[in-house]
Amino acid sequence: MRIEEIIELIKKNKISGISSNSRLTGKGFIFVAVKGAKEDGSKFIDEALSRGARFVVCDSRVKAAHYGPLAVLIKVKDTRLALAKLAVSFYRDPSSRIKVIGITGTNGKTTVTYLLEALLKEAGFNPGVIGTVNYRFKNKVIPAKNTTPGALELQSMLADMVNKGVDYVAMEVSSHALDQGRAAGIDFHSAIFTNLTQDHLDYHKTPDNYFRAKAKLFKGVSPKSFVVINNDDKYSVRLKKITPAKIITYGINKNSDITAKNIRFNAGFTEFNFCFRGKQTKFRIKLIGKHNVYNVLAASGWGIAEGLSLRTIKSVFERFTSVPGRLERVDSKKGFSAFIDYAHTDDALKNVLCALRQLSPKRIITVFGCGGERDKLKRPKMGRVVSRLSDFAIVTNDNPRSEAPEAIVRDIRKGMAGNNYCVVLDRKKAIRKSLSLAGAGDIILLAGKGHEDYQVLKDKTIHFNDREEVKACLRSLNY
């Protein structure tokens, strides 16, 4: 039996469910034995069959004779791709009935989804969002386990959105998801590329592999769709060559369809001239930093391509205030401010620190660390950026996972010059120390965790939220 025959059975409602988790498999199900990074689904075929699986989709390693004559095994080259195709069919191809916007890039994805959500709501639509902070639509909020869900969960969620009357979905599409085929089978209405800087090399191994994963989104879109590309990013040239879609470019440094000129930064806002088709419109947004100008240009480019008025775009983005864990500000009685941000790459840290420097603080004190079991090559680069652009830094834990925190810190310190830093491994104590050091006019940047409300340690996951810790420390210090 071939996978196409299984799809025909799904269309005839002769399959009761699909699962890649043997414990969630039921009678009449298709069990897809996916080989993951930590678990191999082929080890759980027996359990899936005992729970009533009707068919098993597996790769060539699995021997049919082991499971007896009653087991129907369908062998495929790529079980992840097969799972995605089956999910699309089982949930009646929801992306053909809803407009899915794929946003990818190293930095800026989350902010762009929030901007698009605000824009679409103002224009009278019912948008959904799938991303790093959470998955949400029609007043329903689901905690996000991954930036982009697995294929089954993703198709199920899109189907639910269709049933609830959602018009558009702004979806962050991670490089892992693209590489693993989680988004396979989605008919993307449009796509946005923000930028590409070093990250996830623990997984992708090389920058070119990382780019090729991202590029899958732009290769796979329909000629009827459109893509919005950051023209200032060096990878834009390659993306423009491979996509069959209509291209809209944005940028600050290069000639693009949409540009920003005369950018001016202030403590509470950023001003610039929005340039499109030879006309300039003054924007004054509440988001700070050059990186947020890029984010607004990306979302504006999408809005213009989709036919929304520049008046609506300007009105929405000038009223837009913040994104959870993205330069969230907490002020103190002592006259200093703390900013919580998700920046966890050297490029993101550079963007955020440069944005904060534009506010003319007396000093910038940065609290940061690097995640364990993640790209080790970026650690000294992050240390170099922080030591160069901060007046003082406190190196601490992020999510060390199973790695020794001391080893992570050693990697970070390889890039740090001078002696304008100290090490405080306990993140709570590090935050408290930064607050005790700060005076009137100073800025504290708490980088790396942003919206997260947990910390992953060697043998446990604990509740931890930078914003909550800052507020608690301020109260205890009477600041």
C-alpha positions in Angstrom: 0.0 0.0 0.0 1.2 3.5 -0.8 0.7 6.8 1.0 -1.6 8.0 -1.7 -4.0 5.1 -1.0 -4.0 6.1 2.7 -4.9 9.6 1.7 -7.8 8.3 -0.4 -9.1 6.4 2.7 -8.8 9.6 4.7 -10.9 11.4 2.1 -13.6 8.7 2.4 -13.6 9.2 6.3 -12.3 5.6 6.8 -9.5 6.8 9.1 -10.4 7.8 12.7 -7.2 9.7 13.5 -3.5 10.2 12.9 -0.7 10.2 15.6 3.0 10.2 15.9 2.8 9.5 19.6 2.0 5.9 20.4 0.3 6.8 23.7 -2.2 9.0 21.8 -3.0 6.4 19.2 -6.4 4.9 19.1 -8.5 2.3 17.2 -8.5 2.9 13.4 -5.6 5.4 13.6 -2.6 5.8 11.4 0.6 5.8 13.4 3.5 7.6 11.9 6.9 6.4 13.3 9.0 9.5 13.1 12.6 9.4 14.0 13.2 12.5 16.1 16.2 14.1 17.8 15.5 12.3 21.1 13.1 9.5 20.3 12.7 7.0 17.5 9.1 6.3 16.7 9.9 2.9 15.3 10.5 1.7 18.9 6.9 2.3 19.7 5.2 0.6 16.8 4.2 -2.4 19.0 2.5 -0.1 21.5 0.7 1.8 18.7 -0.6 -1.5 17.2 -1.7 -2.7 20.6 -3.8 0.5 21.0 -5.6 -0.2 17.7 -3.5 1.5 15.0 -4.8 0.3 11.6 -1.8 1.5 9.6 1.9 2.2 10.4 3.9 4.6 8.3 7.6 4.0 8.7 10.9 4.2 7.0 12.9 1.4 5.4 14.6 0.4 8.6 11.5 -1.3 9.9 11.0 -5.0 9.1 7.4 -6.0 8.4 8.0 -9.6 9.5 8.6 -8.5 13.1 5.0 -7.3 13.5 3.1 -10.2 11.9 0.7 -10.5 8.9 -2.0 -8.2 10.4 0.2 -5.2 10.6 -0.1 -2.9 7.6 3.2 -1.1 7.1 3.6 1.7 4.6 7.2 2.5 4.0 8.3 6.0 2.9 11.6 7.9 2.5 10.6 10.8 4.7 8.2 10.1 7.6 8.0 13.8 8.6 6.9 14.8 5.2 4.4 11.9 5.1 3.0 13.0 8.5 2.5 16.5 7.1 0.8 15.3 4.0 -1.5 13.0 6.0 -2.3 15.9 8.4 -3.2 18.2 5.6 -5.6 15.6 4.2 -7.1 14.6 7.5 -7.9 18.2 8.4 -9.3 19.0 4.9 -6.4 21.3 3.8 -7.2 24.3 6.1 -4.6 26.6 4.5 -6.7 26.6 1.3 -9.5 28.2 3.3 -7.5 30.7 5.3 -4.8 33.2 4.4 -1.5 32.1 6.1 1.3 34.6 6.3 4.7 33.0 6.9 7.2 35.1 8.7 10.8 33.9 9.0 14.2 35.2 9.9 16.6 35.2 12.8 15.2 38.3 14.6 12.0 40.3 14.4 9.5 37.5 13.7 7.5 38.0 16.9 7.2 41.7 16.6 6.1 41.5 13.0 3.3 39.1 13.9 2.1 41.4 16.6 2.1 44.3 14.1 0.2 42.4 11.5 -2.3 41.2 14.1 -3.0 44.9 15.1 -3.2 46.0 11.5 -5.6 43.2 10.5 -7.9 43.9 13.5 -8.0 47.6 12.6 -8.9 46.7 9.1 -11.9 44.6 10.3 -10.5 41.1 10.0 -10.3 38.3 12.5 -6.6 37.3 12.6 -4.9 34.4 14.4 -1.2 34.3 15.4 1.1 31.3 15.8 4.4 32.2 17.3 7.1 32.2 20.0 5.0 33.8 22.7 1.8 31.9 22.2 -0.8 30.7 19.7 -4.0 32.9 19.8 -7.2 33.5 17.9 -10.7 34.7 18.8 -9.9 35.4 22.5 -8.3 31.9 22.8 -4.7 31.7 24.0 -2.6 28.5 23.9 0.9 28.4 25.4 3.6 27.9 22.8 5.8 24.8 23.2 7.6 25.6 19.9 7.7 28.7 17.7 6.1 26.6 15.0 4.0 23.6 16.2 4.4 20.1 14.8 2.6 19.2 11.6 -0.4 17.5 13.2 -0.9 20.2 15.8 -0.4 22.9 13.2 -3.0 21.5 10.8 -5.4 20.9 13.6 -5.0 24.5 14.8 -5.5 25.9 11.4 -8.7 23.8 10.9 -10.0 25.1 14.3 -9.2 28.7 13.1 -11.1 28.1 9.9 -14.1 26.9 11.9 -14.0 29.9 14.2 -14.0 32.4 11.3 -10.4 33.5 11.3 -9.4 35.3 8.1 -5.7 35.5 8.3 -3.0 33.7 10.3 0.4 35.5 11.0 2.7 32.5 11.6 6.3 32.5 12.7 8.0 29.8 10.7 11.3 28.7 12.3 14.2 27.2 10.5 13.8 24.0 12.5 10.1 23.7 11.3 11.1 24.3 7.7 13.9 21.8 7.8 11.7 19.2 9.5 8.8 19.7 7.2 6.3 20.8 9.8 5.0 23.5 7.5 4.9 21.2 4.4 1.6 21.3 2.7 0.6 24.8 3.8 -0.5 27.0 0.9 1.1 30.2 2.1 -0.8 33.3 1.0 2.4 35.4 1.5 5.7 35.4 3.3 8.1 37.9 5.0 11.8 37.7 5.4 13.3 39.8 8.3 17.0 39.0 8.4 19.5 36.2 8.8 22.3 36.3 11.3 24.1 33.5 13.2 21.9 31.2 15.3 21.0 27.6 15.6 24.3 26.3 14.2 24.1 23.5 16.9 21.3 22.2 14.7 22.1 23.4 11.1 25.9 23.1 11.4 26.7 25.8 8.8 25.3 29.2 7.9 24.5 27.9 4.4 22.4 25.1 5.8 20.6 27.6 8.0 19.9 29.8 4.9 18.7 26.8 2.9 16.2 25.9 5.6 14.8 29.4 5.6 14.8 29.5 1.8 12.3 26.6 1.7 9.5 29.0 2.6 10.3 31.3 -0.4 10.9 28.4 -2.8 7.6 26.8 -1.9 5.2 29.7 -2.2 2.8 29.9 -5.2 3.4 32.3 -8.1 0.0 33.8 -7.1 1.4 34.8 -3.7 3.7 37.7 -2.7 6.8 37.9 -0.5 8.2 40.8 1.4 12.0 40.8 1.7 14.5 42.8 3.7 16.7 44.2 0.9 19.4 45.3 3.3 20.2 41.7 4.3 22.9 40.0 2.3 20.8 36.9 1.8 18.0 38.9 0.0 19.8 38.5 -3.4 19.6 34.8 -3.2 16.0 34.8 -2.0 14.8 37.0 -4.8 16.3 34.6 -7.3 14.6 31.5 -6.0 11.1 32.6 -5.3 8.3 32.4 -7.9 6.2 35.0 -6.1 5.8 38.7 -6.6 8.5 40.5 -4.6 8.1 43.6 -2.4 11.4 44.9 -0.9 12.0 47.1 2.1 15.2 48.6 3.6 17.0 51.6 5.0 20.4 51.4 3.2 19.5 50.1 -0.2 17.0 51.3 -2.8 13.9 49.4 -2.1 10.1 49.6 -2.8 9.6 50.8 0.8 12.3 52.7 2.7 12.8 54.8 5.8 14.7 58.1 5.8 15.8 60.7 8.3 15.4 58.3 11.3 15.4 60.1 14.6 15.5 58.4 18.0 14.0 59.7 21.3 13.4 58.3 24.7 9.8 57.4 24.1 9.5 57.2 20.3 11.2 56.8 16.9 10.5 59.2 14.0 11.2 58.6 10.3 10.0 59.4 6.8 8.2 56.5 5.3 9.0 56.5 1.6 6.8 54.7 -1.0 6.4 55.4 -4.7 8.1 58.7 -4.5 6.0 60.0 -1.6 7.1 60.5 2.0 4.9 60.2 5.0 6.2 61.0 8.5 5.8 58.1 11.0 6.2 58.5 14.8 6.2 55.1 16.4 6.4 54.3 20.1 8.8 51.4 19.5 12.5 52.3 19.9 15.5 51.3 17.9 16.5 50.8 14.3 15.6 47.2 14.3 12.0 48.2 15.1 12.0 50.5 12.1 12.8 47.4 10.0 10.0 45.5 11.7 7.5 48.3 10.9 8.7 48.5 7.3 8.2 44.8 6.9 4.7 44.8 8.3 3.9 48.0 6.3 5.2 46.4 3.1 2.9 43.4 3.7 -0.1 45.7 4.3 0.5 47.7 1.2 0.9 44.6 -0.9 -2.4 43.3 0.5 -4.2 46.5 -0.4 -4.6 48.2 3.0 -4.4 52.0 3.0 -1.3 53.8 4.1 -3.5 55.9 6.4 -4.6 52.8 8.2 -1.1 51.4 8.4 0.3 54.7 9.8 -2.5 55.0 12.3 -2.1 51.5 13.7 1.6 51.5 13.9 1.8 54.9 15.6 -0.6 53.7 18.3 1.2 50.3 18.7 3.0 50.2 22.1 4.8 47.0 22.8 5.4 43.2 22.4 5.7 40.9 25.5 9.4 40.5 26.3 10.6 42.9 23.6 12.2 45.9 25.2 9.5 45.9 28.0 10.2 48.8 30.3 10.0 48.9 34.1 10.8 52.2 35.8 12.1 52.7 39.3 11.6 55.3 42.0 15.4 55.8 42.0 15.3 57.2 38.4 16.6 54.2 36.4 14.8 51.9 34.0 15.0 48.2 33.4 14.3 46.8 30.0 13.4 43.1 29.5 14.2 41.7 26.0 14.4 38.3 24.3 17.7 39.1 22.5 19.7 35.9 22.5 22.0 36.3 19.5 24.9 38.7 19.0 23.1 40.6 16.3 19.9 41.0 18.4 22.0 42.2 21.4 23.8 44.7 19.2 20.4 46.0 17.9 18.9 46.3 21.4 22.0 47.9 23.0 22.4 50.4 20.2 18.7 51.3 20.6 19.1 51.8 24.3 22.2 53.9 23.8 20.1 56.3 21.6 18.2 57.1 24.9 21.4 58.8 26.2 21.6 56.9 29.5 24.4 57.6 32.0 25.3 53.9 32.0 24.0 50.6 30.5 24.2 47.6 32.8 23.5 44.3 30.9 22.5 41.0 32.6 22.7 38.1 30.1 23.7 34.5 29.6 23.5 31.9 26.9 21.3 28.8 26.6 22.8 25.4 27.2 22.6 22.7 24.5 22.5 25.4 21.8 24.8 27.1 19.4 28.1 27.4 21.2 29.8 29.4 18.5 27.7 32.5 19.2 28.6 32.6 22.9 31.9 34.5 22.6 30.3 36.8 20.0 27.5 37.7 22.4 30.1 38.3 25.1 32.1 40.6 22.7 29.0 42.7 21.8 27.9 43.1 25.4 31.3 44.0 26.8 31.8 46.5 24.0 28.4 48.2 24.1 27.6 48.0 27.8 29.2 50.0 30.6 29.0 47.0 32.9 27.8 43.5 32.4 26.7 40.7 34.7 27.1 37.2 33.2 24.5 34.8 34.5 22.4 31.8 33.7 19.9 31.7 30.9 18.5 28.2 30.4 21.6 26.1 31.1 19.7 22.8 30.6 22.1 19.9 31.0 25.3 21.9 30.4 27.4 23.1 33.3 26.7 26.8 33.8 30.4 27.4 34.4 31.3 25.9 31.0 28.8 28.2 29.3 30.3 31.2 31.1 33.8 30.2 30.0 32.6 30.3 26.4 31.0 33.7 26.8 34.1 35.2 28.5 36.3 34.2 25.6 34.8 37.1 23.7 34.8 39.7 26.5 37.5 42.3 26.7 38.5 44.4 29.7 37.2 44.0 33.2 33.8 45.7 33.0 31.8 42.6 34.0 31.3 40.1 36.8 29.8 36.6 37.0 26.7 35.8 39.1 25.4 32.5 38.1 22.1 32.7 40.0 19.9 34.8 37.7 17.7 36.1 40.6 20.9 37.3 42.4 22.2 38.8 39.2 19.1 40.8 38.7 19.2 42.0 42.3 22.8 43.0 41.9 22.1 45.0 38.7 19.4 46.9 40.5 21.6 47.7 43.5 24.3 49.0 41.2 22.0 51.3 39.1 21.5 55.0 39.8 19.4 57.8 38.3 19.7 57.9 34.6 21.0 54.4 34.2 19.5 51.7 32.1 19.5 47.9 32.9 19.0 45.4 30.1 17.9 42.0 31.1 18.5 40.0 27.9 17.8 36.5 26.7 14.5 35.4 28.3 12.1 38.1 27.4 8.5 36.7 27.7 9.6 33.3 29.1 8.2 32.4 32.5 10.5 29.5 33.2 14.1 28.5 33.6 15.4 25.1 32.4 18.0 23.7 34.8 19.8 20.4 34.7 17.2 18.3 36.4 14.1 20.5 36.5 12.2 23.4 35.0 11.3 26.2 37.5 9.0 29.2 37.2 11.1 32.3 36.4 10.1 35.6 34.8 12.5 38.5 34.5 9.8 41.1 34.7 8.4 39.6 37.9 11.8 39.3 39.5 12.6 43.0 38.7 9.4 44.2 40.2 9.8 42.0 43.3 13.4 43.2 43.8 12.4 46.9 43.3 9.8 46.4 46.0 12.2 44.7 48.4 14.8 47.4 47.8 12.1 50.1 48.1 13.2 51.5 44.7 
